[in-house]
């Protein structure tokens, strides 16, 4: 299982969570398959990011 990391880090967990919800709900609009797993993670510097498994 290889994680793909989203390019941007966010200041709050809420902002990263909004991206996760958007990815779960809007992925089909762009003609892609929905990722198997999506999660919010915290970086060493305290910011939040999103990673997923295609």
DAFEN-V778576 format. One record per residue. N is the residue number from 0. RES is the residue in one small letter. D_FIRST is the distance of its C-alpha to the first C-alpha in Angstrom with 1 decimal. Layout:
# DAFEN-V778576
N,RES,D_FIRST  N,RES,D_FIRST
This chain:
# DAFEN-V778576
0,x,0.0  1,x,3.8  2,x,6.6  3,x,9.8  4,x,12.9  5,x,16.1  6,x,19.0  7,x,21.4  8,x,21.8  9,x,24.1  10,x,26.9  11,x,26.4  12,x,23.8  13,x,25.7  14,x,25.3  15,x,21.5  16,x,21.6  17,x,23.8  18,x,21.3  19,x,18.7  20,x,21.4  21,x,22.4  22,x,19.0  23,x,18.8  24,x,22.4  25,x,23.1  26,x,20.1  27,x,22.2  28,x,25.1  29,x,23.6  30,x,22.6  31,x,18.8  32,x,16.5  33,x,15.5  34,x,12.0  35,x,10.3  36,x,10.1  37,x,12.3  38,x,13.6  39,x,16.4  40,x,16.2  41,x,19.2  42,x,19.7  43,x,21.9  44,x,24.9  45,x,24.7  46,x,23.6  47,x,20.9  48,x,18.1  49,x,15.6  50,x,11.9  51,x,9.8  52,x,7.0  53,x,9.1
